[in-house]
Amino acid sequence: MNILFTKNLKKEYISEKLGSDISFETIEVIKIKSLPVKSFDLKDNSLIFTSANGVKSFFENGFKPDEDFTSKNYNKIYCVGEKTKRELRKNGFGTFKVLKNAETLLKFIIEKCSQQKFIHFCGNLALDVLDKKLPLQNIQYKKVVVYETEELNPTITEKYHAIVFFSPSGVRSFAKNNPLENTLLFSIGETTSKELKKFTDNKIFTSRKNNLEDLLKMLSANLSF
């Protein structure tokens, strides 16, 4: 059994979760570059982060949220995914709300937070779910691009029993030069699976919890044949 992960991961962790009888390789299919953005006053705004890379670039550019709950200008922080939440904690900040994906966040904002003003710190290839639909609800929204994603489009000659994907941009990068047929396809979440469906009719195994641990559990369960 041979698996390809379309992202560099800690190999010891993967081996521990999958067992020594499973062979695997990792490859980077996208490259991330932080962009210089002049920091500005965040007063009166709620902040949105939909990726850990957005968080990293936000702090690299010198932004600093006001996390004082008693402050009039306190910044509520909304994020997508546990990895994004962990990156915020690493920089000393908590979250007001953590949602599973951008669609879930959109629904929550429309139903619960329509009077707030939002700034979304993201990459150049971020899904347009929020910036297309929030303004239609008369919700103030601003997108600030703080990092760039380059699709590397590798060509893979080896055959794998399974390929594992972690983002829509990773799917596009891989699929440009490589077929997705005749292999098992695994995805970290619904958004990535949605992108995979544009390139194949194959069954896609999708992690329900949108994290690596759950993805590896699912992988292990479906490769035990």
Disulfide bonds with the S-S distance in Angstrom:
none
